[in-house]
Amino acid sequence: MAISTPTLTGKSTHPIEVNANRWAVNFHSDDFGAGGLNEEIKAAPSGTGRATYLTHVTMGIVADSVKGYEIDCKLSLIDGAGSTVFGPIQFQAQGTSHVQKDFDPPLKITDEKALDCTGVYGGGGYDTACFVYIEGFTGDKPLG
């Protein structure tokens, strides 16, 4: 039985709201190349002193929609101020396609900041794409 890597086309962020404070987000990128990737995947929480907390992340690379290649790539989750929250994780060309991590205790994002995904790739004139699935909650500043 052959195993194939799915090809995603078109950038998309699908929020999966559980309630006002708990949420999950399923993001996949457009193909990206030498210009890299920098996309907001979770907006900053509304209200003063509120923060986003991550409880789970799954992320990886998928084949580009044009040539069907996976290119070596480093993915990171960063806060809206540019500080690295998780990563970078190095994915190898035609190799490791995903990583998942549960956070206990939850991983706190800087207060009142969005969560972004950045990616840089190895080159060679090809593109790649990525996916990120996160779960978490929004809480008040004293939580962490």
KOLRO-195203 format. One record per residue: residue number from 1; residue in one letter; z, y, x of N, C-alpha, C, O in turn. Coordinates in steps of 0.02 Angstrom, whole numbers, plus 50000, padded with zeros to 5 digits. Layout:
<nodes>
> nr:rest:nz:ny:nx:caz:cay:cax:cz:cy:cx:oz:oy:ox
> NUM:A:Z:Y:X:Z:Y:X:Z:Y:X:Z:Y:X
...
</nodes>
This chain:
<nodes>
> nr:rest:nz:ny:nx:caz:cay:cax:cz:cy:cx:oz:oy:ox
> 1:M:50000:49941:50042:50000:50000:50000:50000:50062:50044:50043:50069:50087
> 2:A:49952:50106:50034:49947:50167:50074:49993:50220:50045:50000:50226:49984
> 3:I:50023:50259:50089:50065:50315:50068:50028:50378:50086:50006:50386:50143
> 4:S:50020:50423:50038:49985:50485:50053:50031:50544:50043:50078:50541:50003
> 5:T:50019:50597:50080:50057:50659:50074:50025:50701:50020:49964:50712:50021
> 6:P:50064:50726:49972:50034:50767:49919:50008:50833:49947:50035:50860:49995
> 7:T:49956:50858:49917:49929:50923:49934:49946:50972:49878:49930:50960:49820
> 8:L:49979:51026:49896:49997:51077:49847:49949:51135:49853:49931:51153:49909
> 9:T:49929:51162:49798:49884:51220:49801:49915:51278:49765:49940:51271:49709
> 10:G:49914:51336:49796:49939:51397:49765:50014:51403:49770:50051:51356:49754
> 11:K:50037:51462:49793:50108:51476:49800:50140:51477:49731:50111:51502:49683
> 12:S:50200:51450:49727:50235:51449:49663:50309:51442:49675:50331:51405:49719
> 13:T:50348:51477:49635:50420:51470:49635:50441:51454:49564:50427:51493:49518
> 14:H:50474:51398:49555:50494:51377:49488:50570:51376:49484:50602:51329:49508
> 15:P:50600:51429:49455:50673:51428:49447:50693:51378:49394:50661:51373:49341
> 16:I:50745:51341:49408:50771:51293:49360:50842:51315:49345:50889:51293:49378
> 17:E:50850:51359:49297:50916:51387:49281:50958:51335:49245:50936:51307:49194
> 18:V:51017:51322:49270:51064:51276:49238:51110:51315:49191:51120:51295:49134
> 19:N:51137:51370:49216:51175:51418:49175:51176:51483:49214:51139:51491:49262
> 20:A:51219:51529:49194:51218:51596:49224:51234:51594:49299:51212:51638:49336
> 21:N:51272:51545:49322:51293:51543:49392:51265:51485:49432:51257:51492:49493
> 22:R:51250:51429:49402:51221:51371:49438:51146:51371:49428:51122:51387:49374
> 23:W:51108:51352:49480:51035:51355:49476:51004:51307:49527:51037:51281:49571
> 24:A:50940:51296:49518:50899:51259:49566:50831:51294:49568:50808:51321:49518
> 25:V:50799:51293:49626:50734:51325:49634:50688:51276:49670:50707:51245:49719
> 26:N:50627:51268:49644:50576:51226:49674:50519:51272:49695:50485:51300:49653
> 27:F:50508:51279:49761:50458:51325:49788:50406:51286:49828:50423:51239:49864
> 28:H:50343:51304:49820:50293:51279:49868:50247:51337:49886:50232:51380:49845
> 29:S:50226:51337:49949:50188:51394:49976:50113:51384:49968:50089:51329:49955
> 30:D:50078:51439:49977:50006:51436:49989:49996:51407:50059:50044:51402:50097
> 31:D:49935:51388:50076:49920:51370:50145:49935:51431:50189:49923:51488:50169
> 32:F:49962:51418:50249:49972:51473:50295:49953:51450:50365:49957:51391:50382
> 33:G:49932:51499:50405:49909:51484:50472:49943:51528:50523:50004:51535:50523
> 34:A:49903:51559:50566:49928:51598:50622:49973:51655:50599:50018:51676:50636
> 35:G:49963:51681:50539:50004:51736:50514:50074:51714:50494:50117:51756:50483
> 36:G:50085:51649:50489:50151:51624:50472:50166:51631:50398:50121:51646:50358
> 37:L:50228:51621:50380:50251:51622:50311:50315:51662:50308:50358:51655:50351
> 38:N:50321:51704:50257:50383:51741:50244:50384:51755:50169:50354:51804:50146
> 39:E:50418:51713:50131:50418:51718:50058:50489:51717:50031:50531:51678:50053
> 40:E:50502:51761:49982:50566:51759:49948:50566:51701:49899:50518:51693:49860
> 41:I:50618:51660:49901:50620:51603:49855:50679:51608:49806:50678:51574:49755
> 42:K:50728:51650:49820:50783:51661:49774:50803:51734:49779:50822:51757:49833
> 43:A:50799:51770:49723:50816:51841:49723:50890:51852:49737:50931:51808:49728
> 44:A:50905:51911:49761:50975:51930:49774:51013:51929:49708:50985:51947:49656
> 45:P:51076:51909:49709:51115:51909:49647:51128:51980:49624:51136:52026:49665
> 46:S:51129:51989:49559:51143:52056:49533:51219:52066:49530:51257:52020:49517
> 47:G:51239:52127:49543:51310:52144:49541:51339:52152:49611:51319:52117:49658
> 48:T:51384:52200:49618:51416:52214:49682:51462:52157:49703:51499:52130:49662
> 49:G:51459:52139:49767:51504:52089:49795:51487:52017:49775:51529:51973:49782
> 50:R:51427:52004:49751:51407:51936:49731:51365:51906:49787:51328:51940:49822
> 51:A:51371:51840:49794:51334:51805:49846:51303:51741:49818:51326:51715:49767
> 52:T:51252:51717:49852:51220:51654:49837:51249:51601:49882:51258:51612:49942
> 53:Y:51264:51543:49854:51290:51486:49892:51243:51427:49884:51223:51411:49828
> 54:L:51225:51394:49939:51182:51336:49936:51225:51272:49938:51272:51267:49978
> 55:T:51207:51225:49895:51241:51160:49896:51193:51104:49919:51216:51051:49939
> 56:H:51128:51116:49915:51079:51066:49935:51014:51100:49954:50994:51150:49923
> 57:V:50980:51073:50004:50912:51095:50020:50870:51033:50040:50893:50989:50076
> 58:T:50809:51031:50015:50758:50984:50038:50698:51026:50055:50675:51066:50014
> 59:M:50671:51017:50115:50611:51056:50133:50568:51015:50180:50591:50969:50213
> 60:G:50504:51033:50181:50458:50998:50224:50389:51028:50221:50377:51079:50190
> 61:I:50343:50994:50255:50274:51017:50257:50231:50969:50218:50246:50910:50211
> 62:V:50176:50996:50193:50127:50955:50158:50058:50974:50184:50050:51025:50218
> 63:A:50010:50933:50170:49942:50944:50193:49913:51008:50163:49927:51025:50105
> 64:D:49874:51044:50202:49841:51104:50176:49789:51083:50124:49766:51026:50123
> 65:S:49771:51130:50081:49727:51114:50025:49653:51111:50045:49612:51087:50006
> 66:V:49636:51136:50105:49566:51139:50125:49545:51078:50166:49498:51042:50148
> 67:K:49580:51065:50221:49561:51012:50266:49607:50950:50262:49591:50898:50290
> 68:G:49663:50957:50226:49707:50900:50218:49749:50882:50278:49771:50824:50285
> 69:Y:49761:50930:50323:49801:50917:50383:49873:50942:50374:49886:50990:50339
> 70:E:49918:50907:50407:49986:50932:50417:49989:50955:50490:49975:50916:50535
> 71:I:50008:51016:50501:50011:51045:50568:50085:51054:50586:50125:51071:50543
> 72:D:50102:51044:50651:50172:51053:50671:50195:51123:50652:50158:51172:50659
> 73:C:50256:51127:50627:50279:51189:50596:50355:51193:50602:50390:51142:50599
> 74:K:50381:51254:50610:50453:51266:50608:50468:51305:50544:50439:51358:50532
> 75:L:50513:51278:50503:50534:51311:50441:50606:51333:50447:50648:51297:50475
> 76:S:50621:51392:50420:50690:51418:50419:50703:51449:50351:50658:51474:50318
> 77:L:50766:51448:50331:50789:51487:50274:50826:51546:50303:50869:51538:50346
> 78:I:50810:51606:50281:50842:51667:50306:50865:51708:50247:50840:51702:50192
> 79:D:50915:51751:50261:50937:51796:50208:50893:51859:50207:50852:51868:50252
> 80:G:50902:51899:50157:50860:51959:50149:50866:52009:50206:50825:52055:50211
> 81:A:50917:52002:50249:50926:52046:50306:50893:52017:50369:50893:52050:50421
> 82:G:50865:51957:50364:50831:51926:50421:50873:51879:50462:50849:51853:50513
> 83:S:50935:51866:50443:50978:51820:50479:50963:51748:50459:50955:51734:50399
> 84:T:50960:51703:50507:50946:51633:50492:51006:51601:50458:51062:51607:50481
> 85:V:50992:51567:50403:51043:51532:50364:51041:51457:50379:51093:51426:50387
> 86:F:50980:51429:50383:50971:51358:50396:50906:51349:50433:50854:51372:50411
> 87:G:50909:51315:50490:50849:51303:50529:50851:51342:50594:50903:51369:50613
> 88:P:50795:51344:50630:50731:51316:50610:50729:51240:50618:50761:51212:50662
> 89:I:50693:51208:50574:50681:51137:50576:50609:51126:50599:50563:51154:50569
> 90:Q:50600:51087:50651:50533:51073:50678:50504:51012:50644:50533:50957:50648
> 91:F:50447:51020:50611:50411:50964:50581:50350:50950:50624:50314:50996:50642
> 92:Q:50338:50887:50640:50283:50868:50684:50219:50856:50645:50221:50834:50587
> 93:A:50164:50870:50676:50098:50858:50645:50092:50784:50627:50103:50741:50669
> 94:Q:50073:50772:50565:50064:50704:50541:50126:50660:50555:50120:50600:50565
> 95:G:50184:50691:50556:50245:50655:50571:50297:50663:50516:50283:50651:50458
> 96:T:50357:50685:50536:50410:50696:50488:50388:50746:50435:50367:50801:50452
> 97:S:50393:50726:50372:50367:50770:50320:50421:50808:50282:50406:50857:50248
> 98:H:50485:50786:50287:50537:50823:50251:50606:50809:50281:50616:50761:50318
> 99:V:50653:50853:50263:50723:50845:50281:50764:50867:50221:50745:50912:50184
> 100:Q:50821:50835:50211:50865:50857:50158:50936:50861:50183:50956:50823:50228
> 101:K:50975:50907:50154:51043:50919:50177:51085:50941:50118:51065:50985:50080
> 102:D:51144:50910:50111:51194:50933:50063:51245:50974:50101:51263:50956:50157
> 103:F:51269:51028:50072:51319:51071:50103:51385:51064:50066:51391:51081:50007
> 104:D:51436:51039:50102:51503:51034:50074:51551:51051:50130:51565:51008:50172
> 105:P:51578:51111:50132:51577:51162:50080:51509:51196:50075:51467:51189:50120
> 106:P:51498:51231:50019:51433:51265:50010:51419:51315:50066:51464:51345:50095
> 107:L:51355:51324:50080:51332:51371:50131:51322:51439:50098:51282:51447:50052
> 108:K:51358:51489:50122:51356:51556:50093:51300:51598:50124:51292:51600:50184
> 109:I:51263:51631:50080:51212:51679:50101:51245:51748:50103:51291:51760:50063
> 110:T:51224:51792:50147:51253:51858:50152:51257:51891:50083:51211:51886:50043
> 111:D:51313:51925:50070:51324:51957:50006:51265:52001:49985:51237:52039:50025
> 112:E:51246:51994:49922:51195:52036:49891:51127:52033:49926:51090:52082:49925
> 113:K:51111:51976:49956:51047:51967:49990:51007:51910:49958:51035:51862:49931
> 114:A:50941:51917:49961:50895:51866:49937:50892:51809:49987:50918:51814:50043
> 115:L:50861:51754:49968:50850:51698:50012:50774:51691:50023:50737:51685:49974
> 116:D:50752:51691:50085:50682:51686:50102:50668:51623:50142:50714:51594:50172
> 117:C:50605:51602:50142:50582:51547:50184:50532:51575:50233:50485:51610:50214
> 118:T:50541:51559:50297:50492:51579:50348:50465:51517:50382:50499:51466:50387
> 119:G:50404:51523:50405:50372:51467:50440:50326:51493:50493:50290:51542:50483
> 120:V:50326:51460:50551:50277:51472:50603:50248:51404:50621:50282:51353:50619
> 121:Y:50185:51404:50638:50152:51340:50650:50122:51337:50720:50118:51387:50755
> 122:G:50101:51276:50739:50079:51264:50807:50010:51288:50824:49994:51295:50883
> 123:G:49968:51301:50776:49903:51328:50790:49847:51277:50786:49851:51229:50747
> 124:G:49796:51288:50826:49739:51243:50827:49687:51260:50774:49641:51221:50762
> 125:G:49695:51318:50742:49644:51339:50693:49652:51306:50625:49609:51315:50582
> 126:Y:49705:51268:50614:49716:51236:50550:49771:51271:50512:49808:51311:50541
> 127:D:49777:51257:50449:49830:51284:50407:49877:51227:50387:49862:51168:50396
> 128:T:49934:51246:50360:49981:51198:50332:50012:51230:50271:49998:51288:50255
> 129:A:50054:51194:50236:50090:51220:50178:50159:51188:50179:50170:51138:50213
> 130:C:50206:51216:50141:50274:51189:50141:50302:51188:50070:50275:51219:50024
> 131:F:50356:51152:50063:50393:51152:50000:50468:51160:50017:50491:51137:50069
> 132:V:50504:51192:49970:50577:51199:49977:50607:51190:49908:50586:51222:49860
> 133:Y:50655:51146:49903:50694:51136:49842:50766:51151:49860:50794:51120:49906
> 134:I:50797:51198:49824:50867:51215:49837:50908:51212:49773:50883:51224:49718
> 135:E:50971:51196:49782:51020:51198:49727:51078:51241:49751:51095:51241:49810
> 136:G:51109:51276:49705:51166:51316:49724:51198:51350:49665:51188:51331:49607
> 137:F:51237:51401:49680:51269:51440:49628:51279:51511:49653:51274:51524:49713
> 138:T:51293:51555:49607:51307:51625:49622:51381:51637:49610:51408:51619:49558
> 139:G:51414:51668:49658:51486:51679:49651:51506:51747:49677:51467:51783:49709
> 140:D:51569:51764:49664:51596:51828:49688:51614:51822:49761:51625:51767:49787
> 141:K:51617:51878:49794:51629:51883:49866:51690:51845:49890:51685:51813:49943
> 142:P:51748:51846:49857:51806:51811:49884:51799:51735:49890:51841:51702:49921
> 143:L:51746:51707:49860:51737:51635:49861:51728:51609:49932:51748:51552:49947
> 144:G:51699:51649:49976:51687:51623:50044:51704:51671:50093:51697:51658:50153
</nodes>
